[in-house]
Amino acid sequence: MTASSRASMLDLLSADGPDPDHAEALMLYGRLVGTWRVENRYRFPDGEWRTAAGEWRFGWTLGGRVVQDVLHCPDFHGPYPGTTVRMYDVTTGLWQITWFSPKLPSYFSQTGRPDGAGGMIQEGTDAEGRPSRWTFGDVTPDSFHWQGFVATPDGGWDLFQEMHASRDGGQPIG
């Protein structure tokens, strides 16, 4: 792949903002567009909780109907970030969401919607088919609290990761 074909692909992928025909609905996740500093607390397979700093970048893609992010926490996964693609489905009013990290490897497929309290809730399955739930709570223009859960055998939810995010520089970007 040449540098010019790479730039062309990125130009096709990126969008300057939300699709104007659905801008209001797209702002559920669109309000996160920009760069965030995160404190990422994650429970590793050995059961130990570890914390690391990271960066979470959100941006408009695919004609402004998708909010895509890249989460980078080098202390956990080296130079290999993960990405989430959140597509607004204009027919259902829901968000179709896919997260993956090729390094782990890991994959989640979820559906997102408002949580009724100013945040967002995403529910679906992980790569092993277990029910999963992710939440964005305490969402303000400059901060939010994200939590990731996996279902327990007794029907409850087990927290496996959480992040506290603050906007880098305090201003939305892009």
N, C-alpha and C positions, 0 to 999 in steps of 0.2 A: 504494500500500500504506500503510495507516495504521499508526501506532505500535503499536496494540493487535494488529493482524493480524501484524505482524512479531514481536512478543513471543510470540504464540501459535505461530507457526512454529518459533521457536527453542526454545520449551518442548517442542514435539513432537519436535524433533530431539535434544535433550539427554537424557542418562540419568545417574542418580546413581552408577552403578557397573556392574559386569559382571552379565550375566544369571546369576542364581544356579545355573541348571541346568548351566552350562558355565564356571563361574567359574575353575576351575583352568586349563583350556586357554586361556581368554581373557587370562590374565595374561602370555602370551608377549609381547604388545604392551601389555597393560594396565599393566605395570610402568613404562611410560613416561609414563603420565598425569601431567600437571603442566606446569610452565613451565620451559623450559631456555634458558640463554644459549648461543649457538653462535658459534664462529669458523668461518666458511664460506669455503672456498677453492675457487674455481671457474675453470675454463679457458674463456675467452670464445672466440667464433668466430675471432678474429684469432690464436688460439694463446697469448695472454698469460694467465698465472695472476694472479688478483686475490683479495684477501682482504677480507672485511667481517664486522663483527659483526652478529648477528641474534638473533631470538627464535623458538623453536619451541615451540608449545603443543599438547599432546595431551589429548584428552578422550573420555569415553564418549558415544556417540550411538546412536540407533535401537534402543532397548530394551536397551542394554548388550551387544549383539552386534557392535558396530562401535567401533573406536578411530579417531577422526578427528583429524588434526592440521592446523595452520596454520603455515606457515613464512614468516617475515617478515624479509627482509634489505633494508631500504630503499635502501642504497647500491648494490645491484645492480638492483632492480626498482621503485624508487620506492614508492608507497603500495599496490602490487599484490602481495599475498601469493599463495602457492600452497597447495594443500591436498591431503592424501592421505586416502582413505577405505579403511580396512582392515576387511573383513568376515570374521568367522570362519564358515567353512562347516562346519556340524555334521555333514554327511553325509560329507565327505572328511577332516576334521581339518586342512585347509589354510586359508590366508587368501587371499581374493580382494582384490586391491589395485589402486586407481586413483589416480594422481596427475595433477593438471593445474594449469597456470598460464595463465589467460586473457591475461595481459600479453605473454608470450613469442611466440606461444602454444606450449605444449608439453603433451604427454600421454604417460603411461606406463601400461601395463596389466601387472600382475605377479601371481605366486602366491608367497606367503610361507610359511616353515616354520622350525623351529629349525635352527641350523647344526651342532649336535652339540658345540659348544664354549661354550655359554652365551649365544650371540647369535642373530641371525636372518639369513636370506638370502632375498632376493626376486629372482625371475627372470621375465622376460617380454620385452616389446618396447616400444620408444619409438614416437613418432608416425610415424616413417618406416619402421616395421617392422623395425628393427634389433634384434637380441637385446640385452637389458640385464640388469644384475645390480646389486642394491643390497645392502649388508651393514651390519649393526649389530654391532660387535665391542667387546670390552673393556667389556661392559655391567655396571655396578654400580648400586646405588641412587642414586648421585649423578653419574654420568658415563657417556658412551659415545662411540664413534668410529664415524661413519657414512661409507661410501664408495659412490660411484656409478660404475659402469663401463658402457661400451658395447663390443660385440664389434668386433674388428678383422677385416679380410678374411682374415688368416691363421689365424683361429680363436682368437686370444688375447683378452685384455681390456684396454681402455684406460681408465685412470682419468680422469674428467672433472670430478669434484667430490668434496670430502671436508669433513666437519664434525666438530669436536670439541665435544661438548656437556657442560655442567655444569648441574646442577639449580639453578634460581633459588631461593635461600634454603635449599637443602639438604633440603627436605621435599616429599613428594608433595602434589599439590593435587587435590582432587576425585576 
